[in-house]
Amino acid sequence: MLIIGIAGGTGSGKTTVVHQIMNELPSTEVGIISQDSYYKETNNLSYDERTKINFDHPRAIDFELLIQHLKDLKAGKVIDQPIYSFITHNRTDDTISTHPRKVMIVEGILIFTNPEIRELFDIKVFVHADSDERLIRRLKRDIAERGRDMEEVLTRYQTTLKPMHEQFIEPTKAFADIIIPNDKYNTVAIDVVRAVINQRIEK
């Protein structure tokens, strides 16, 4: 099994890059795991307490479960991937049954911050976009998909997202094997990743 880690700041375009990489690849051979599914369970907290959690800090991620799930997949086992709700700020009672594939793509802003999970990645990709672009994308997404208002998103960006990006996410670019600029020049890097995947699939 080939495990590819795709990281980058919030709103950098990681999901777009994942879709570009998966274009023309057989869907039966490639699986995706999102770090967002692995935010820690917060059943012991009230809704107000959950809204104050810093979701851009590595301690918000249940890396232990994510690492175990990747090891299980590598061992040929099916996993029950959690489903996280950004409306309730908690895991739902549902899970997604995820089967092992020849290639597993793991995407998320904080996945390179954990040394143990970095060791599991055969290829580490960092998607780079400038801070203005990332803020605009984050605004659009959080307002449209997560029921936030503009003031809330901007406040969170200034107080949490920006400092956390500078402290935890941007430095992990140093661990990347490939850095993909999220602009019109990213096609070569994406083609390289796709070629490596195709090579593995054909084995």
Backbone as a printed PyTorch tensor [residue, N CA C, xyz], in Angstrom:
tensor([[[  0.8460,  -1.2010,   0.0000],
         [  0.0000,   0.0000,   0.0000],
         [  0.8780,   1.2470,   0.0000]],

        [[  0.5360,   2.1730,  -0.8890],
         [  1.2230,   3.4670,  -0.9580],
         [  0.3820,   4.4810,  -0.1830]],

        [[  0.9840,   5.1270,   0.8220],
         [  0.2460,   6.1320,   1.6020],
         [  0.8260,   7.5130,   1.3040]],

        [[ -0.0330,   8.4010,   0.8240],
         [  0.3880,   9.7570,   0.4570],
         [ -0.2320,  10.7470,   1.4310]],

        [[  0.5910,  11.5910,   2.0280],
         [  0.0980,  12.6440,   2.9030],
         [  0.0600,  13.9640,   2.1520]],

        [[ -1.0730,  14.6480,   2.2020],
         [ -1.1980,  15.9560,   1.5410],
         [ -1.5850,  16.9870,   2.5990]],

        [[ -0.6530,  17.9120,   2.8740],
         [ -0.8700,  18.9390,   3.8990],
         [ -0.8220,  20.3230,   3.2610]],

        [[ -1.0120,  21.3420,   4.0950],
         [ -1.0270,  22.7270,   3.6270],
         [ -1.9790,  23.5110,   4.4990]],

        [[ -1.8940,  24.8130,   4.4510],
         [ -2.7300,  25.6610,   5.3000],
         [ -4.2070,  25.5400,   4.9760]],

        [[ -5.0290,  26.0250,   5.8950],
         [ -6.4700,  26.0290,   5.6620],
         [ -6.7860,  26.8710,   4.4270]],

        [[ -7.6230,  26.3310,   3.5390],
         [ -7.9710,  27.0640,   2.3230],
         [ -6.8720,  27.1030,   1.2800]],

        [[ -5.8570,  26.2310,   1.4210],
         [ -4.7510,  26.2470,   0.4470],
         [ -5.1200,  25.5260,  -0.8470]],

        [[ -6.1970,  24.7470,  -0.8000],
         [ -6.6140,  24.0200,  -1.9990],
         [ -6.2360,  22.5560,  -1.9810]],

        [[ -6.0450,  21.9910,  -0.7680],
         [ -5.6610,  20.5800,  -0.6560],
         [ -6.6880,  19.6620,  -1.3130]],

        [[ -7.9710,  19.9270,  -1.0420],
         [ -9.0310,  19.0690,  -1.5830],
         [ -9.0390,  19.1250,  -3.1020]],

        [[ -8.8270,  20.3140,  -3.6590],
         [ -8.7590,  20.4690,  -5.1220],
         [ -7.6100,  19.6500,  -5.6830]],

        [[ -6.4590,  19.7220,  -5.0150],
         [ -5.2810,  18.9620,  -5.4640],
         [ -5.5540,  17.4620,  -5.3930]],

        [[ -6.2110,  17.0210,  -4.3170],
         [ -6.5670,  15.5980,  -4.1960],
         [ -7.4200,  15.1730,  -5.3890]],

        [[ -8.4210,  15.9920,  -5.7340],
         [ -9.2940,  15.6580,  -6.8690],
         [ -8.5210,  15.6630,  -8.1820]],

        [[ -7.5800,  16.6090,  -8.3290],
         [ -6.7730,  16.6500,  -9.5550],
         [ -5.8990,  15.4050,  -9.6700]],

        [[ -5.3320,  14.9870,  -8.5430],
         [ -4.4900,  13.7850,  -8.5480],
         [ -5.3250,  12.5580,  -8.8960]],

        [[ -6.5560,  12.5090,  -8.3770],
         [ -7.3960,  11.3260,  -8.5760],
         [ -8.0540,  11.2620,  -9.9480]],

        [[ -8.0870,  12.3910, -10.6450],
         [ -8.6230,  12.3750, -12.0100],
         [ -7.8430,  11.3670, -12.8430]],

        [[ -8.5430,  10.5630, -13.5880],
         [ -7.9560,   9.5540, -14.4800],
         [ -7.3930,   8.3460, -13.7340]],

        [[ -7.5040,   8.3290, -12.4010],
         [ -7.0630,   7.1420, -11.6630],
         [ -8.2790,   6.2760, -11.3640]],

        [[ -8.1160,   4.9500, -11.3730],
         [ -9.2600,   4.0800, -11.0710],
         [ -9.7090,   4.2540,  -9.6230]],

        [[-10.9660,   4.6290,  -9.4130],
         [-11.4640,   4.9340,  -8.0630],
         [-11.4050,   3.7170,  -7.1390]],

        [[-11.4230,   2.5230,  -7.7240],
         [-11.3840,   1.3120,  -6.8970],
         [-10.0030,   1.0770,  -6.2890]],

        [[ -8.9890,   1.7730,  -6.8030],
         [ -7.6150,   1.5580,  -6.3280],
         [ -7.1520,   2.6330,  -5.3500]],

        [[ -7.9110,   3.7310,  -5.2340],
         [ -7.4690,   4.8720,  -4.4230],
         [ -8.5210,   5.2190,  -3.3750]],

        [[ -8.0820,   5.3620,  -2.1280],
         [ -8.9840,   5.7640,  -1.0480],
         [ -8.5160,   7.0630,  -0.4120]],

        [[ -9.4390,   7.7810,   0.2360],
         [ -9.1020,   9.0670,   0.8580],
         [ -9.4960,   9.0520,   2.3330]],

        [[ -8.5980,   9.5820,   3.1520],
         [ -8.9020,   9.7830,   4.5700],
         [ -8.6490,  11.2540,   4.8820]],

        [[ -9.6210,  11.9000,   5.5130],
         [ -9.4720,  13.3090,   5.8680],
         [ -9.1530,  13.4520,   7.3500]],

        [[ -8.1330,  14.2690,   7.6310],
         [ -7.7970,  14.5680,   9.0290],
         [ -9.0110,  15.1260,   9.7770]],

        [[ -9.8690,  15.8490,   9.0720],
         [-11.0380,  16.4720,   9.7130],
         [-11.9550,  15.4450,  10.3870]],

        [[-11.8930,  14.2000,   9.9190],
         [-12.7120,  13.1450,  10.5370],
         [-12.1740,  12.7490,  11.9080]],

        [[-10.9390,  13.1500,  12.1920],
         [-10.2530,  12.6540,  13.3880],
         [-10.0550,  13.7130,  14.4690]],

        [[-10.9060,  14.7530,  14.4560],
         [-10.9020,  15.6440,  15.6180],
         [-11.3830,  14.8360,  16.8200]],

        [[-10.8130,  15.1450,  17.9710],
         [-11.1250,  14.3610,  19.1690],
         [-12.6030,  14.4660,  19.5440]],

        [[-13.0860,  13.3920,  20.1420],
         [-14.4580,  13.3520,  20.6420],
         [-14.5900,  14.3620,  21.7870]],

        [[-15.7000,  15.0930,  21.8140],
         [-15.8660,  16.1300,  22.8520],
         [-17.2100,  15.9880,  23.5710]],

        [[-17.6310,  14.7450,  23.7740],
         [-18.9290,  14.4920,  24.4220],
         [-19.0120,  15.0690,  25.8330]],

        [[-17.8670,  15.2010,  26.4810],
         [-17.8450,  15.6780,  27.8690],
         [-17.9770,  17.2000,  27.9770]],

        [[-17.9900,  17.8910,  26.8240],
         [-18.0510,  19.3540,  26.8320],
         [-19.4150,  19.8530,  26.3710]],

        [[-19.8100,  21.0130,  26.8760],
         [-21.0390,  21.6540,  26.3960],
         [-20.7760,  22.2450,  25.0120]],

        [[-21.8490,  22.6180,  24.3110],
         [-21.6820,  23.2090,  22.9780],
         [-20.8310,  24.4720,  23.0540]],

        [[-21.0920,  25.3250,  24.0530],
         [-20.3200,  26.5690,  24.1930],
         [-18.8430,  26.2820,  24.4180]],

        [[-18.5550,  25.2570,  25.2120],
         [-17.1490,  24.8830,  25.4550],
         [-16.5010,  24.3590,  24.1740]],

        [[-17.2850,  23.5960,  23.3990],
         [-16.7440,  23.0350,  22.1490],
         [-16.4160,  24.1250,  21.1340]],

        [[-17.2110,  25.2010,  21.1260],
         [-16.9550,  26.2790,  20.1530],
         [-15.6500,  27.0080,  20.4530]],

        [[-15.1460,  26.8550,  21.6650],
         [-13.9110,  27.5520,  22.0510],
         [-12.6570,  26.7070,  21.8030]],

        [[-12.8420,  25.4740,  21.3430],
         [-11.6880,  24.6040,  21.0800],
         [-10.8560,  25.1800,  19.9370]],

        [[ -9.5480,  25.1150,  20.0860],
         [ -8.6420,  25.5400,  19.0150],
         [ -8.4350,  24.3540,  18.0650]],

        [[ -9.2000,  24.3340,  16.9800],
         [ -9.1510,  23.2080,  16.0420],
         [ -7.9370,  23.2640,  15.1220]],

        [[ -7.1330,  24.3070,  15.2550],
         [ -5.9460,  24.4380,  14.4090],
         [ -4.6710,  24.1170,  15.1790]],

        [[ -4.8290,  23.4890,  16.3370],
         [ -3.6950,  23.0540,  17.1610],
         [ -3.6050,  21.5300,  17.0740]],

        [[ -2.3870,  20.9860,  16.9800],
         [ -2.2470,  19.5220,  16.8540],
         [ -2.9440,  18.7270,  17.9540]],

        [[ -3.0800,  19.3100,  19.1500],
         [ -3.7000,  18.5400,  20.2380],
         [ -5.1990,  18.3020,  20.0140]],

        [[ -5.7970,  18.9970,  19.0290],
         [ -7.2210,  18.7840,  18.7270],
         [ -7.4470,  17.5000,  17.9290]],

        [[ -6.3590,  16.9330,  17.3950],
         [ -6.4680,  15.7580,  16.5150],
         [ -6.2390,  14.4740,  17.2990]],

        [[ -7.0660,  13.4770,  17.0340],
         [ -6.8930,  12.1510,  17.6320],
         [ -5.8960,  11.3680,  16.7660]],

        [[ -4.6160,  11.7520,  16.8900],
         [ -3.5870,  11.1080,  16.0690],
         [ -3.4620,   9.6220,  16.3840]],

        [[ -3.7020,   9.2670,  17.6340],
         [ -3.5960,   7.8610,  18.0320],
         [ -4.5390,   6.9930,  17.1960]],

        [[ -5.7880,   7.4380,  17.0520],
         [ -6.7630,   6.6820,  16.2610],
         [ -6.4100,   6.7100,  14.7790]],

        [[ -5.9950,   7.8670,  14.2790],
         [ -5.6450,   7.9830,  12.8590],
         [ -4.4750,   7.0670,  12.5130]],

        [[ -3.4570,   7.0500,  13.3640],
         [ -2.2910,   6.1830,  13.1390],
         [ -2.7080,   4.7180,  13.1740]],

        [[ -3.5330,   4.3530,  14.1610],
         [ -3.9990,   2.9680,  14.2630],
         [ -4.7930,   2.5650,  13.0210]],

        [[ -5.6390,   3.4690,  12.5350],
         [ -6.4300,   3.1740,  11.3420],
         [ -5.5470,   2.9790,  10.1150]],

        [[ -4.5130,   3.7970,   9.9710],
         [ -3.6030,   3.6330,   8.8250],
         [ -2.8590,   2.3020,   8.9170]],

        [[ -2.4530,   1.9410,  10.1210],
         [ -1.7650,   0.6520,  10.3070],
         [ -2.7130,  -0.5090,  10.0060]],

        [[ -3.9710,  -0.3680,  10.4310],
         [ -4.9680,  -1.4130,  10.1480],
         [ -5.1840,  -1.5710,   8.6450]],

        [[ -5.3080,  -0.4400,   7.9460],
         [ -5.4960,  -0.4890,   6.4890],
         [ -4.3080,  -1.1640,   5.8180]],

        [[ -3.1040,  -0.8180,   6.3000],
         [ -1.8870,  -1.4170,   5.7380],
         [ -1.8720,  -2.9240,   5.9500]],

        [[ -2.4970,  -3.3520,   7.0550],
         [ -2.5580,  -4.7820,   7.3770],
         [ -3.7240,  -5.4730,   6.6720]],

        [[ -4.4430,  -4.7140,   5.8190],
         [ -5.5330,  -5.3010,   5.0500],
         [ -6.8750,  -5.3090,   5.7520]],

        [[ -6.9870,  -4.5580,   6.8540],
         [ -8.2460,  -4.5430,   7.6040],
         [ -9.1360,  -3.3800,   7.1650]],

        [[-10.4510,  -3.5670,   7.3150],
         [-11.4260,  -2.4960,   7.0630],
         [-11.5250,  -1.6470,   8.3320]],

        [[-11.6050,  -0.3250,   8.1760],
         [-11.7350,   0.5590,   9.3410],
         [-13.0890,   1.2790,   9.3260]],

        [[-13.5160,   1.7180,  10.4910],
         [-14.7140,   2.5580,  10.6110],
         [-14.2490,   3.9900,  10.8490]],

        [[-14.1960,   4.7640,   9.7620],
         [-13.7030,   6.1340,   9.8330],
         [-14.7570,   7.0240,  10.4980]],

        [[-14.3710,   7.8160,  11.5200],
         [-15.3530,   8.6860,  12.1760],
         [-15.8930,   9.7440,  11.2140]],

        [[-17.0490,  10.2840,  11.5500],
         [-17.6090,  11.4240,  10.8080],
         [-17.7220,  12.5850,  11.7940]],

        [[-17.1450,  13.7210,  11.4300],
         [-17.1280,  14.8810,  12.3310],
         [-18.0700,  15.9560,  11.8130]],

        [[-18.8250,  16.5580,  12.7160],
         [-19.7470,  17.6350,  12.3370],
         [-19.1840,  18.9860,  12.7710]],

        [[-19.0090,  19.8830,  11.7960],
         [-18.5360,  21.2290,  12.1180],
         [-19.6820,  22.1260,  12.5950]],

        [[-20.8860,  21.6060,  12.5330],
         [-22.0340,  22.3510,  13.0600],
         [-22.1070,  22.1600,  14.5770]],

        [[-21.9650,  20.8990,  15.0170],
         [-22.0430,  20.6070,  16.4600],
         [-20.6710,  20.5960,  17.1260]],

        [[-19.5990,  20.6790,  16.3230],
         [-18.2200,  20.6050,  16.8460],
         [-17.9930,  19.2930,  17.5950]],

        [[-18.4650,  18.2130,  17.0260],
         [-18.2810,  16.9140,  17.6720],
         [-18.4360,  15.8080,  16.6340]],

        [[-17.9610,  14.6160,  16.9940],
         [-18.1880,  13.4590,  16.1300],
         [-19.6620,  13.0850,  16.1490]],

        [[-20.1250,  12.5810,  15.0260],
         [-21.4900,  12.0590,  14.9710],
         [-21.4510,  10.5880,  15.4010]],

        [[-22.6140,   9.9720,  15.4800],
         [-22.6700,   8.5500,  15.8440],
         [-22.3840,   7.6550,  14.6430]],

        [[-22.3350,   8.2440,  13.4570],
         [-22.1150,   7.4580,  12.2410],
         [-20.6230,   7.2990,  11.9480]],

        [[-20.3080,   6.2890,  11.1590],
         [-18.9340,   6.0890,  10.6770],
         [-18.9830,   5.7110,   9.2000]],

        [[-17.8350,   5.7970,   8.5450],
         [-17.7350,   5.3720,   7.1480],
         [-16.8530,   4.1290,   7.1040]],

        [[-17.3850,   3.0650,   6.5470],
         [-16.6070,   1.8370,   6.3920],
         [-15.6050,   2.0390,   5.2570]],

        [[-14.3220,   2.0220,   5.6020],
         [-13.2690,   2.3210,   4.6250],
         [-12.4090,   1.0870,   4.4040]],

        [[-12.3240,   0.6660,   3.1460],
         [-11.5870,  -0.5490,   2.7930],
         [-10.1680,  -0.2120,   2.3520]],

        [[ -9.2340,  -1.1400,   2.5650],
         [ -7.8620,  -0.9010,   2.1020],
         [ -7.8270,  -0.7550,   0.5820]],

        [[ -6.9810,   0.1170,   0.0950],
         [ -6.7700,   0.3040,  -1.3420],
         [ -5.2700,   0.2470,  -1.6150]],

        [[ -4.9070,   0.1040,  -2.8740],
         [ -3.4760,   0.1130,  -3.2110],
         [ -2.8390,   1.4440,  -2.8430]],

        [[ -3.6460,   2.5160,  -2.9600],
         [ -3.1660,   3.8610,  -2.6240],
         [ -4.1580,   4.5110,  -1.6640]],

        [[ -3.6470,   5.0160,  -0.5340],
         [ -4.4770,   5.7790,   0.4020],
         [ -3.9230,   7.1980,   0.4740]],

        [[ -4.8050,   8.1820,   0.2760],
         [ -4.4140,   9.5900,   0.3810],
         [ -4.9690,  10.1330,   1.6970]],

        [[ -4.0760,  10.6990,   2.5150],
         [ -4.4850,  11.3150,   3.7830],
         [ -4.2880,  12.8150,   3.6400]],

        [[ -5.3620,  13.5940,   3.8430],
         [ -5.2000,  15.0520,   3.6900],
         [ -5.6420,  15.7880,   4.9420]],

        [[ -4.9080,  16.8720,   5.2560],
         [ -5.2560,  17.6740,   6.4230],
         [ -4.1780,  18.6850,   6.7530]],

        [[ -4.5610,  19.7270,   7.4730],
         [ -3.6180,  20.8210,   7.7230],
         [ -2.5020,  20.4280,   8.6900]],

        [[ -2.7760,  19.4840,   9.5920],
         [ -1.8270,  19.2080,  10.6790],
         [ -1.1410,  17.8520,  10.5860]],

        [[ -1.3320,  17.1430,   9.4910],
         [ -0.8540,  15.7530,   9.4450],
         [  0.6700,  15.6180,   9.4730]],

        [[  1.4080,  16.6730,   9.1010],
         [  2.8690,  16.5710,   9.1410],
         [  3.4480,  16.9940,  10.4910]],

        [[  2.5900,  17.4080,  11.4370],
         [  3.0990,  17.8530,  12.7430],
         [  3.4320,  16.6730,  13.6500]],

        [[  2.9380,  15.4850,  13.3020],
         [  3.1300,  14.3100,  14.1490],
         [  4.2080,  13.3970,  13.5540]],

        [[  5.3250,  13.1900,  14.2790],
         [  6.4400,  12.3980,  13.7220],
         [  6.0480,  10.9660,  13.3720]],

        [[  5.1970,  10.3460,  14.2010],
         [  4.8370,   8.9420,  13.9660],
         [  4.0250,   8.7810,  12.6890]],

        [[  3.1190,   9.7150,  12.4410],
         [  2.3120,   9.5980,  11.2240],
         [  3.1380,   9.9590,   9.9870]],

        [[  4.0880,  10.8810,  10.1530],
         [  4.9720,  11.2160,   9.0140],
         [  5.7150,   9.9770,   8.5270]],

        [[  6.0920,   9.1220,   9.4830],
         [  6.8280,   7.9060,   9.1330],
         [  5.9860,   6.9550,   8.2820]],

        [[  4.6700,   7.0610,   8.3990],
         [  3.7860,   6.1620,   7.6400],
         [  3.5780,   6.6210,   6.1960]],

        [[  3.9100,   7.8910,   5.9130],
         [  3.6920,   8.4200,   4.5650],
         [  4.8520,   8.0470,   3.6410]],

        [[  4.5140,   7.4570,   2.4880],
         [  5.5430,   7.1610,   1.4800],
         [  5.9000,   8.4130,   0.6930]],

        [[  4.9130,   9.2770,   0.5000],
         [  5.1440,  10.5600,  -0.1870],
         [  4.4440,  11.6500,   0.6200]],

        [[  5.1670,  12.7470,   0.8370],
         [  4.5750,  13.8780,   1.5710],
         [  4.4890,  15.0810,   0.6330]],

        [[  3.2600,  15.5730,   0.4560],
         [  2.9990,  16.6880,  -0.4630],
         [  2.4800,  17.8760,   0.3480]],

        [[  3.0360,  19.0570,   0.1050],
         [  2.5610,  20.2810,   0.7720],
         [  1.9980,  21.2130,  -0.2870]],

        [[  0.7450,  21.6320,  -0.0990],
         [  0.0970,  22.5430,  -1.0490],
         [  0.2580,  23.9690,  -0.5260]],

        [[  0.8910,  24.8050,  -1.3290],
         [  1.1800,  26.1790,  -0.8940],
         [  0.2560,  27.1750,  -1.5960]],

        [[ -0.3030,  28.0970,  -0.8090],
         [ -1.0660,  29.2220,  -1.3690],
         [ -0.8130,  30.4190,  -0.4650]],

        [[ -0.8360,  31.6320,  -1.0300],
         [ -0.5440,  32.7860,  -0.1750],
         [ -1.7100,  33.0550,   0.7860]],

        [[ -1.4200,  33.8270,   1.8410],
         [ -2.3730,  33.9790,   2.9440],
         [ -3.6730,  34.6640,   2.5210]],

        [[ -3.6090,  35.6060,   1.5780],
         [ -4.8360,  36.2720,   1.1150],
         [ -5.7780,  35.2770,   0.4460]],

        [[ -5.2020,  34.4460,  -0.4240],
         [ -6.0080,  33.4230,  -1.1120],
         [ -6.6550,  32.4880,  -0.1050]],

        [[ -5.8630,  32.0580,   0.8880],
         [ -6.3760,  31.1050,   1.8760],
         [ -7.5090,  31.7080,   2.7050]],

        [[ -7.3580,  32.9880,   3.0690],
         [ -8.4120,  33.6510,   3.8500],
         [ -9.7090,  33.7400,   3.0490]],

        [[ -9.6030,  34.1210,   1.7800],
         [-10.7970,  34.2430,   0.9320],
         [-11.5020,  32.8930,   0.8080]],

        [[-10.7290,  31.8300,   0.5700],
         [-11.3290,  30.4940,   0.4410],
         [-11.9820,  30.0570,   1.7550]],

        [[-11.3020,  30.3430,   2.8560],
         [-11.8320,  29.9540,   4.1680],
         [-13.1360,  30.6950,   4.4620]],

        [[-13.1610,  31.9850,   4.1470],
         [-14.3840,  32.7780,   4.3340],
         [-15.5490,  32.1690,   3.5670]],

        [[-15.3210,  31.9250,   2.2780],
         [-16.3860,  31.3790,   1.4230],
         [-16.8870,  30.0460,   1.9600]],

        [[-15.9410,  29.1720,   2.3310],
         [-16.3250,  27.8280,   2.7710],
         [-17.0730,  27.8600,   4.0980]],

        [[-16.5320,  28.5940,   5.0790],
         [-17.1460,  28.5770,   6.4090],
         [-18.5230,  29.2270,   6.4260]],

        [[-18.7100,  30.2460,   5.5930],
         [-20.0250,  30.9010,   5.5260],
         [-21.0250,  30.0000,   4.7940]],

        [[-20.5850,  29.4090,   3.6790],
         [-21.4910,  28.5970,   2.8550],
         [-21.7740,  27.2280,   3.4630]],

        [[-20.7280,  26.5710,   4.0170],
         [-20.8710,  25.1710,   4.4160],
         [-21.0100,  24.9630,   5.9170]],

        [[-20.5150,  25.9000,   6.6990],
         [-20.4480,  25.6410,   8.1390],
         [-21.2710,  26.6190,   8.9700]],

        [[-22.0830,  27.4350,   8.2920],
         [-23.0150,  28.2990,   9.0020],
         [-22.3870,  29.4090,   9.8230]],

        [[-21.1530,  29.8100,   9.4950],
         [-20.4900,  30.8920,  10.2380],
         [-20.8370,  32.2390,   9.6040]],

        [[-20.6720,  33.3330,  10.3840],
         [-20.8090,  34.6530,   9.7630],
         [-19.4160,  35.2480,   9.5530]],

        [[-19.3460,  36.2920,   8.7280],
         [-18.0540,  36.8300,   8.3110],
         [-17.2120,  37.3080,   9.4980]],

        [[-17.8590,  37.9990,  10.4300],
         [-17.1190,  38.5330,  11.5850],
         [-16.4880,  37.4100,  12.4060]],

        [[-17.2540,  36.3270,  12.5730],
         [-16.7590,  35.1720,  13.3330],
         [-15.5320,  34.5680,  12.6560]],

        [[-15.6020,  34.4080,  11.3230],
         [-14.4890,  33.8090,  10.5810],
         [-13.2570,  34.7110,  10.6380]],

        [[-13.4540,  36.0180,  10.4490],
         [-12.3220,  36.9530,  10.4710],
         [-11.6610,  37.0000,  11.8490]],

        [[-12.4790,  37.0000,  12.8990],
         [-11.9290,  37.0030,  14.2640],
         [-11.1130,  35.7450,  14.5060]],

        [[-11.6750,  34.6000,  14.0890],
         [-10.9720,  33.3200,  14.2700],
         [ -9.6710,  33.2980,  13.4700]],

        [[ -9.7120,  33.8970,  12.2860],
         [ -8.5090,  33.9300,  11.4460],
         [ -7.3900,  34.6990,  12.1520]],

        [[ -7.7300,  35.8720,  12.6870],
         [ -6.7200,  36.7250,  13.3310],
         [ -6.1940,  36.1180,  14.6300]],

        [[ -7.1040,  35.5470,  15.4270],
         [ -6.7100,  35.0870,  16.7630],
         [ -6.1800,  33.6540,  16.7880]],

        [[ -6.6150,  32.8400,  15.8270],
         [ -6.2590,  31.4170,  15.8690],
         [ -5.5980,  30.9170,  14.5930]],

        [[ -6.3070,  31.0450,  13.4620],
         [ -5.8200,  30.4290,  12.2260],
         [ -4.4370,  30.9260,  11.8180]],

        [[ -4.2700,  32.2450,  11.7830],
         [ -2.9970,  32.8110,  11.3170],
         [ -1.8340,  32.4290,  12.2440]],

        [[ -1.9580,  32.6610,  13.5740],
         [ -0.8450,  32.2660,  14.4480],
         [ -0.5650,  30.7640,  14.4430]],

        [[ -1.6160,  29.9370,  14.3630],
         [ -1.4140,  28.4830,  14.3400],
         [ -0.7350,  28.0470,  13.0400]],

        [[ -1.1100,  28.7080,  11.9400],
         [ -0.4790,  28.3970,  10.6540],
         [  1.0210,  28.6740,  10.7370]],

        [[  1.3480,  29.8360,  11.2910],
         [  2.7620,  30.2270,  11.3660],
         [  3.5430,  29.3510,  12.3430]],

        [[  2.8800,  28.9250,  13.4200],
         [  3.5750,  28.1260,  14.4320],
         [  3.6860,  26.6470,  14.0620]],

        [[  2.6090,  26.0750,  13.5090],
         [  2.5730,  24.6250,  13.3250],
         [  2.5780,  24.1500,  11.8750]],

        [[  1.8920,  24.8700,  10.9910],
         [  1.6740,  24.3320,   9.6420],
         [  2.7860,  24.7110,   8.6770]],

        [[  3.0750,  26.0050,   8.5670],
         [  4.1060,  26.4600,   7.6280],
         [  5.4520,  25.7560,   7.8540]],

        [[  5.9030,  25.5610,   9.1160],
         [  7.1900,  24.8780,   9.3190],
         [  7.2220,  23.4440,   8.7900]],

        [[  6.0440,  22.7860,   8.6800],
         [  6.0400,  21.3880,   8.2220],
         [  6.2860,  21.2710,   6.7210]],

        [[  6.3190,  22.4080,   6.0460],
         [  6.6750,  22.3930,   4.6180],
         [  8.0530,  21.7450,   4.4300]],

        [[  8.9110,  21.8860,   5.4530],
         [ 10.2710,  21.3330,   5.3960],
         [ 10.2700,  19.8060,   5.2880]],

        [[  9.1870,  19.1600,   5.7100],
         [  9.1160,  17.6900,   5.6540],
         [  8.6150,  17.1820,   4.2990]],

        [[  8.1470,  18.0820,   3.4490],
         [  7.5030,  17.6640,   2.1910],
         [  8.5200,  17.1570,   1.1740]],

        [[  8.1330,  16.1120,   0.4560],
         [  8.9330,  15.6390,  -0.6840],
         [  8.6200,  16.4840,  -1.9130]],

        [[  7.3660,  16.9350,  -1.9950],
         [  6.9160,  17.7370,  -3.1430],
         [  6.1060,  18.9180,  -2.6120]],

        [[  6.4150,  20.1260,  -3.0920],
         [  5.6150,  21.3060,  -2.7460],
         [  4.8540,  21.7270,  -3.9970]],

        [[  3.5350,  21.7930,  -3.8830],
         [  2.6920,  22.1370,  -5.0310],
         [  2.1550,  23.5530,  -4.8530]],

        [[  2.5080,  24.4710,  -5.7530],
         [  1.8910,  25.8020,  -5.6830],
         [  0.4600,  25.6970,  -6.1860]],

        [[ -0.4810,  26.2270,  -5.4370],
         [ -1.8770,  26.0910,  -5.8630],
         [ -2.2380,  27.2000,  -6.8480]],

        [[ -1.6930,  27.0730,  -8.0310],
         [ -1.9880,  28.0290,  -9.1030],
         [ -1.8730,  27.2900, -10.4300]],

        [[ -1.8280,  28.0220, -11.5110],
         [ -1.8390,  27.3730, -12.8310],
         [ -0.5510,  26.6050, -13.1270]],

        [[  0.4790,  26.8110, -12.2890],
         [  1.7500,  26.1320, -12.5370],
         [  1.8780,  24.8140, -11.7780]],

        [[  0.7920,  24.3460, -11.1850],
         [  0.9100,  23.1590, -10.3410],
         [  0.7830,  21.8490, -11.1070]],

        [[  0.5630,  21.9250, -12.4080],
         [  0.2580,  20.7040, -13.1710],
         [  1.4290,  19.7260, -13.2130]],

        [[  2.6590,  20.2230, -13.2780],
         [  3.8220,  19.3290, -13.3560],
         [  3.9250,  18.4960, -12.0840]],

        [[  3.8220,  19.1620, -10.9230],
         [  3.9250,  18.4470,  -9.6450],
         [  2.8080,  17.4090,  -9.5080]],

        [[  1.6060,  17.7760,  -9.9140],
         [  0.4780,  16.8430,  -9.8280],
         [  0.6960,  15.6520, -10.7580]],

        [[  1.2260,  15.9130, -11.9470],
         [  1.5240,  14.8210, -12.8880],
         [  2.5640,  13.8610, -12.3140]],

        [[  3.5460,  14.4030, -11.5850],
         [  4.5820,  13.5620, -10.9690],
         [  3.9460,  12.6330,  -9.9340]],

        [[  3.1040,  13.1870,  -9.0760],
         [  2.4320,  12.3810,  -8.0470],
         [  1.5550,  11.3190,  -8.7050]],

        [[  0.8290,  11.7170,  -9.7370],
         [ -0.0600,  10.7760, -10.4300],
         [  0.7420,   9.6430, -11.0790]],

        [[  1.9100,   9.9820, -11.6250],
         [  2.7600,   8.9690, -12.2680],
         [  3.2500,   7.9440, -11.2420]],

        [[  3.6230,   8.4240, -10.0540],
         [  4.0750,   7.5170,  -8.9880],
         [  2.9330,   6.5870,  -8.5750]],

        [[  1.7350,   7.1470,  -8.4590],
         [  0.5620,   6.3410,  -8.0880],
         [  0.2780,   5.2870,  -9.1550]],

        [[  0.2960,   5.6980, -10.4090],
         [  0.0370,   4.7560, -11.5070],
         [  1.0250,   3.6030, -11.4970]],

        [[  2.2790,   3.9450, -11.2060],
         [  3.3280,   2.9220, -11.1460],
         [  2.9870,   1.8860, -10.0740]],

        [[  2.5140,   2.3710,  -8.9290],
         [  2.1760,   1.4670,  -7.8220],
         [  0.9360,   0.6290,  -8.1620]],

        [[ -0.0520,   1.2510,  -8.7890],
         [ -1.2940,   0.5530,  -9.1280],
         [ -1.0340,  -0.5870, -10.1150]],

        [[ -0.1070,  -0.3410, -11.0350],
         [  0.1480,  -1.3310, -12.0880],
         [  0.9630,  -2.5200, -11.6060]],

        [[  1.5380,  -2.4270, -10.4030],
         [  2.3650,  -3.5350,  -9.8940],
         [  1.5150,  -4.7590,  -9.5890]]])
